[in-house]
């Protein structure tokens, strides 16, 4: 990745931060004693709960390496995690979960090893994990239509406000982070920007079509996801000029 691609990396990191926005802002600081007692009582979260957070922080670590002057990605990652978790477990403690804390801790413990692997191999391994996460979570639609039914052939036509606007923003930001992050990793693995974008877009579209045909109660097809992949590829192509 050339240094100008750091603009794309910064945008994707910003999308990750925006995805953590709760559905509604708290009126003030919650009763921290009660909230922290609740988190302590909940204990260590199960692996399936913390895995997405750990993977997200590993992806953020890879994105940080694309920023200008980010020679010490672990320190920057640790500082960013400390700031984010401080906000999440203070002002936003009511919507925070132990999986966030545990996932960040696991990512920080694993990242030094990930850095030693080297960029091409690290990008390939992370791309496989992110692609698996996208398949596992199915990237929930932005706006539920009926009983999960809906076909949106025009990109972003499913972004119409419905219900909590902040929740909609967070879900759209999460899509941008995971899909754009996958394209970023594919480029880091050796594909060209447009090749990576087309591969991600085709996989997302085929996955949505397969789910729509195999699960009659979840017929939701949208071009928003492929469009995000192609837009990320375009930004990376422009940044590399």
N, C-alpha and C positions, 0 to 999 in steps of 0.2 A: 504494500500500500504506500503510495506517495503521500507526502505531507498534506497537500491540498485536500485529500480525502478525509482529513480530520474534521472538515466542516460536516460531512455526512455522519461521521462518528459522533460528533457533538449533538447533532439532531436526533440520532437514535438513542443516545443516552438521555436526552431531554424527554423523548417519548417514553422511556422506561420510568422516569421520575413522574411524568404525568399519569402513567397508568396506576400509580399508587394513590391517586387522589380518591378520597371516599365519596360516596354518593351524595353526602351533604356535609357542609362544614360545621364543626361543633361551635356552639355559641361562646364557649370559653374553655378554660382548662378543665378536664374531667377530674374526678376525685382520684388522684394518682395512687393513693394508698390502696383503695379498693381495686383499681384496675390492675396494679402490679400484683396484688394478692391473687387475683383471678388468673393472671398469667403464670404465677408460680405454682398454683394448684393444678393448672393444665399439664405441666410437666413437658418433657421432650416430645415433640411431635413425631408422628410416623413418617417413614421414609417418603411415601408417596406425597405427603403434604409439603415437606421441605424441599424435595427434589426440584420443582420448578423455580423456587427462589434461588437455590444454589446454582442452577444452570443459568439463570438470568444474570447473576453476579459474575459468573465466569465469562459470559458473553460481554458484559460491561467491561470486564478486565481486558478482553481482546480489543474492544472498541477504544479503550483508553490508550492502548499502544499506538493507535492511529492518530492520536492528537500530537501536535507539535511539542517537542521537548518532553514527552512522557517516557523518559528513560527508566523511571522507577515506577512501573505500573502497580506493583503491590502496595507501595506506600500511598499512591493516589487512590487506589481501590479501597484501602483500609480507611482513609480519611473520608471518602465519599460515603462508605457504609456507615461510619460512625455518625456523620451528620444526618443521613437519612433515617437511621434507626433512632437517633435522639429525638427527631421530630415525630416519628411514628409512635414511639412509646412514651411521648409526653402529651403534646397537643392532640394527637390522633390516636391515643392509646386505646380508645374504645373500638376502633376498627382494625387495630394491629393484631397480629397473631404470632404465636411462638415460632411458627414455621418460618417467618421472615427472619427472625433472629438466628435460628438454627441454620437456615439456608445460607445466610451471609457468613456465619462462622465456618461452615463446611467449605464454602468457596474460597475464603481467605486461607484456609489450611491447605487446599488443593492447588491454589494458583501458583505457588513457587515451582511445583512439579510441572504444571502446565506450561510455564514459561520455558523450562528447560527442554521441552519437546521440540520447540522450533515452530515458526509460523505455519509452514504448509501443513505439517502433520497435525498441529494443534487445531488449525482451522478445519481440517477434514473431520477430526474427531468431534469437535463442537458442532459442526454442520450436521453430522449424523444424529447427535443428541437433540439438537433443536428441531430437525425434521421429525424425529420421533415424538417430540413433545407436541408439535403441531398436529400430528395424526392422533395422538392420545387425547388431547383436549378438544379437538375438532374446531377450534377457533369459533366459539359461540357467536351467532349472528348479532349484529349491533342492535337490531330492533326485532323483537319477536312478532311474528305475523300469524295470527290464528293459533293453531296447535303446532307451531314450528314450521308451517308451510310458508313459502314465499319464493318468488323468482325475481331477481333484480339483475337484468342483463346490462343495464347501464351502471357504470361504477359510481359508488357513493350515493345511489338512490335509496339505500337502506340506512342512511345516516340522518334521516329526518328525525327531529327531536321527538321523543316520546318518553314521558316520565321524567326522571332525574337527569338533567342536562349534564351534571358533573359525572354521573355514572357512564353516560354515553361517551363523554370525552375520554374517560379512563379506558373504556373498552376499545375505542378507536386508537388511542395511543398504544395500547397493548398490541393490537394488530400491527401497527407500524413498527414497533420494536421487534417483535418476533419475526415477522416476514422480512422487514428490512435487514434485521440481523442475519437471517439465513442467507440473503443475497450477499451481504458483506462477507460472511464466512466462505461462501462459494468462490467469491473473487479471491479471497486470501488463500484458498486451496488451489488456485491456479486457473480458474475459468475467467474468461473475459467478462466485463460487466453485463453486456447484453446476453451472453450465453448463460450467465448465472441468473439473470432476471427472467429469461424465457424458461429456463428449467424450473425455477421456483413457481412461476406463474402457471405453467402447464401442470405441475404436480398438484398445486392447490385447486385448480379447476377440475382436474380429473378426480381428486379426492372428494370434492363437493358433489360432483355428478354421481360418483359411486355411492356416497351416503344417501343421496336423494333416491337412487334406484333401489337400494337394498333396505332402506328403512322408511316405509310409507308414512310414518308419523313424524319424520324429520326431513321433509322435502324443502330444504333451504339452499338455494343456489344464488351466488352473488359474484359479480365481477370486481367487487371492491378489493378482495384479497389479491387476485392477479394484478390489478392496477397498482396496488402498493408495491408489489415486487418489481414491476416494470418502471415505476417512477424512481424507486431506489436505484435501479440499474442505470437509468438515465442520469441521475445525480452523480453516481460514481464515474460514469463515462465522462461527464463534463469536468469533474474534479481532476481526472487524470490527464487532461489535455495540458 
